[in-house]
Amino acid sequence: MAQQPGYDPHATGEMDYPEHQRTYARFLGLVKYGSIGVVAILLFMAVALVGNGGFIGGIVLAAIFVAVAVFVLSAGEAGSMKH
């Protein structure tokens, strides 16, 4: 027959909330900056491949978009309340 475990299988352990909060903050950062990257690639492709801006115009527009978006996000994070 099976032996009974030497512990309570229904007991829950302590939660490491600071680690959960750090993981969630990093996930949000990945989503925010990943979205900026995807939009920059789409802008580059739209200008360089479809529009009349050419390859250099697409790179310039994507770089300007990334710079403005990162500045706006960093300014928003500096003014937000951290728990």
Phi, psi and omega in degrees: 000159179286143178274152177284140179292153180274017180217167178274111184291345181263356180282137178260148178277175178285144180271140178263079186298320177301323178292321176298318181293321177295318179297317180295320179296320178292322177297316178298320177298318178298318180294315182297307184286331174294321177295320177299317179297317180295316179295322178297319178296318179295319177298315179302312182295322180295317182284316186283322187261329184254315183279185181262015183281337181079178184296312182295319178299322177295318178295317181297314180297317179296319180294319178296317179299314180298316181298314180293316182295318179294321177298315180295317179293319181290326177291324178290324180288328180290328181270352183278158180275131176259136179271000000 
